[in-house]
């Protein structure tokens, strides 16, 4: 594998995108982020991939490839066949958000070699292997059009003195619909534990009873609140709006 031709700051941005994706990628193993390389079709020959384009503060495409073992486990779940596109979408969104506020398309399921071959044909496509020891178990590949000439600390390209203000670009996104969800808590389960679930099983979450619920927009935590009932429907009464970056605390 050869190193991509983009600059060191851009490679750091790519690595950050891969780390964000790995944090929410459903895997049965503890994986490590490898060194970014030029995307190649033969990086992971068996498995499934989901590819999605995004636009907004940056324009590009991201591909998440998972090994066949995870793809099979999701298909054979006792909860029914789980859609791989939905399962890895949080990872796609996390990777794309590393480049700034963007809107991600629904995504397309493909064979791993086909997806990697397609993105490898694009200029300066970069892939980050996710490693279990020395073995590649998953791949995050991405490309931007164009790559930023200089990466700011937050992941968005810095604008020159004469550039148009960012606000004008965001105004164009005001009518774009975003997925808003409420989350009571999370947990991590192995594939073995997932496959052992039966009706009546109890899954313990990482949140104490009475703790505030999280409000997420496209998977990103923006606020917290308390659960209420409105006309027999659940709702969230906002108690705290989070500042950008504070969701990691």
N, C-alpha and C positions, 0 to 999 in steps of 0.2 A: 504494500500500500504506500502511496506517495502522499506527502504533505500538501494540503491545498495552498493556493497562491495568495490567499487573502492575508491581511496583516495580523500581527500579534494581538492588537486590541480587538480585532474582529474575531479571532480565534477564542479569546477570553469570553467574548459575548456568546459565541456558539457553545462553549463549555457550560456557561451559566444556564443557557436554554436547556441543555441536556440534563443538567442537575435538577432543574425545576421539573422537567418531565419525569425523571426517574422517581422523584419524591411522591408522585401520585400514580405511578404505573403499577398495575396489579401483577405482581410476580411472586412465584413460590420460593425464590432464592434472594439472598442479599447480594445485589449487584453493585459494581463499581463503575464509575465513569472513566472510560479510556481516553486516549489522546485523539483529538480530531484529525481526520484524514480525508482525502478525496473520496467521494462516494463511489462505490463499485457494486456491480450487480451480484458479485459472488461473496459479499461479506456475510450473508446469512441466507443460505440456499433453501432451507426448509422452514416454513412458517407462513404467517399471514401478515399483511401490512395494511395500514390505513393511512391514506394520504389526503391532505386538505390544503387548500390555498387560503391565504389571508390577505387583507388589505386594511389600510388605515394609516397609522404613523409609519408603517413599513409595508411593503408588498413582497410576497414571496410564497413559499410552499414548505410544508413540513411533513415528514413521513415518520411514522412509528412502526417498527417491525418487531414482532414478538416471535419467539420460537414456537414450533408446532406443539410442544407439550402444553403450553399455556392455552393456545387456541383450542386444543382438544378438550382440556379441562373445562373451559367455559361452555363448550358445546354440550358436554355430558353432565352438567350440573343438575342436582336433584330439583333445583328451582325451575328447571326448564332450560332450554338452550338460550344462553346469554349472548346478546349481540356484541361481537367484538368491537365494532365501531363505537358503540356507546361505552364499552368498558375502557377503551384507551383514549376517549375524547378528552378527559381531563388532562392527560399527558400532552396531547396535541395543543390544547389551549395554553397550558403552562409554558410550553416551549415557545409558542408564538408571542405570548405576552412579554417575553424577555426583550423583544424588539420595540416595545411601546404599545399604546392602545390600538388594538386591531380587532377586526371582525373576521371570524373564521367561518368558512363554508362547512356544510354538513359532513363532508369527508366521503371517501370512497374506499371500499374494501378491495384489496388486490392480493395476488400472490407476491410473496416477498421479493423474488428475483425480478418480477416485472416492475414492481414499484421502485426498487433500487436502480434498475436499469434506466427507467424513465427519468428519475431525478439526476442520475449520474451523467445523463446526456446534456444537462443544463450547465452553463458556465459557472465555475467556482462553487459547485455543489459540495457541501461538507457533510460528513457522516461521523457520528460519535458512537463507537461501540460500547455496549454495556456488558461488563465482563463478570464472569463467575470463575475466579482463578484466571487461567489463560484462555478460557473459552468464551466466545461471543454468544450471548443468550438473547440479546435484543439490540436494536440499532435505532438511533435517532438521526435522521438525515434532514437537511434543510438547505434552502437557497433563498437569497434575497435579490430583488431587481430594483435598483442596484444595491450592492453592499454599501453600508455607510462608509464614508471616507475617514471618519474619526468617530470612535465610540465614546459616548459620555458614560460616567460612572453608573447611571441608572439603566443603561442598555439602549438608549435612544440616541441616534446620531445628533451631534451638536449642530445647530444652525449658524450660518454666518451672520454678520452684522446686518447685511442687506436682505436677509431671507424674510419671507412672509411670516407673520406670527402664527404660532401653533393653534391659537384659538379659532382662526378661520377654518382650519382643517377639521377641528372637532365639531364645529357647527354643522358640517355636512353629515355627521353621524347622529344628529339628534333624533331622527325618526327611525333609526335602526332599532329593531326589537332585540332585547337581550333576555336570556334565560335567568330568572331570579328564583332561587331556591332557599329553603330553610333547613338547617341541619342541627339535630339534637346532639350529635356526637359522632365519633368515629372509632374504629378499631381496625386492627390488622389481623388477617387470618391466612393461614397457609391454605394451599389448594386442598390438602387432605381435610382440613377443618371445614372448608367450604362444601366439599362433596359429602360430608357427614351430616349436613343440616337436614332436619326433617320438620314437618309441621309441628308446632308446639315448642320447638327449640328456642332458647333464650340466648341472645347475643348481647354480651355486656359491652357498653360503650365507655369511652374515656371521659365521661362527663358526670358529675355528681347530680343527684336529683335536686331540682330547683335551680340549677345553674342556667344562665341565659343561653338561648339558642343563637346560632350563627346565621346571618343573612348573607348569601353569596350571589354575586352576579357573574354568570359564566364561570362558576367555580372559584371566583376570587372573593375572599372575605372582605366585606365593606362595613358591616354593622353587626351589633348584637342586640337582642331584645328578649322579651318574655312572651311565652305562648299564651294566646287568648282564644276564646271561642266567640265567633260572630255568626249569628243565625245558623248554628249547627255546623259551621265550617271553622277550621283552625285558622288562626292568623298570628302575626308577630307585631307586638307593640315595641317600637324602637326605643331603646334606652341608651344606646351609645353608637356614635358614628366614628369609625376608625380612620385615623390619618394614614395616608399612603405609607407603606412599609411597616406599620405597627402590627399588621396581621401576623408577622413572624415572631412577635414577642410571646 
